[in-house]
Amino acid sequence: MYDFEGQTVIVTGGTRGIGRGIAGRFLEAGAKVIATYSTNEAAAAQFRQDNSQFADNVDIQRLDVTKYEEVDGFFKYVDTNYKSFEVLVNNAGIRKDSVLAMMKESDWHDVMNVNLAGVFFMCKFAVRVLMRRRYGRIINVSSVMERYAFEGQANYAASKAGLIALTKSLSKEGATRGIMVNCVSPGFIVTELIQDLPDKLREAYLERIPLKRFGSAEEVAACVLFLASREASYVTGSNLEVSGGL
Ligand code: NAD
């Protein structure tokens, strides 16, 4: 639907789950994709194999977004090998649920570090490049939990709500430099992240979703590609929910 020929796109956590769907759609649309992963070598190898028809356009890099020095090194690598890029999708995210009274301090920090600090690090280095170019698209993957904030998700919901605020603030800083910064907020999407949902809870959630089904990574990807396109030239600071009407 959109043409990304000649563009370079970075997708964090881009080799599995929603990120894999997003990276795949960008490849189909002609982009060069740098897909990062943190630990799952098998998923990264599978992603490379499944996208062998785009071999010249696929670059898989290991990157822990919580490590400032690694993020710095990653952008140096991008500068050396690509000179520049047009699109950054901050998709990497984790959840470590438990009721607040029982939540481990480390579970609070881990979720904040990946979901919020990681996005800050990525954006900090990315906007320096994009501002020079006076063009760019940043899409942050939040969650409808920023609004619903279910029990047991104080850390996750707070991180995703913070991401909406980060996005809005950065969108104002980038606006006059041609950098559009937006969020997509998925509802329940079939990936490993929600594999551990107990059957009872799964049924209860399905009942609440007006479309009566969970979404797919490809359905989230379609929205990301729109926000990343040249056509989305008057959309910034927004949050597009992809939730089946939740
Ligand atoms: P997933 O667990 O399948 O994938 C998470 C990705 O994040 C992986 O690729 C992993 O490598 C990456 N990641 C984790 N820690 C990292 C780190 N320290 N550094 C770099 N990368 C790291 O989950 P998913 O469902 O595909 O989730 C993708 C995004 O979508 C997340 O931000 C998640 O919060 C969001 N989301 C998912 C759902 C859903 O229902 N699946 C709903 C709303 C929002």
Residues whose N, C-alpha, C, O or C-beta is under 5 A from the ligand:
A	BS01	NAD	G13 G14 T15 R16 G17 I18 G19 Y37 S38 T39 L63 D64 V65 T66 N91 A92 G93 I94 V114 V141 S142 S143 V144 P186 G187 F188 I189 T191 E192 L193 I194
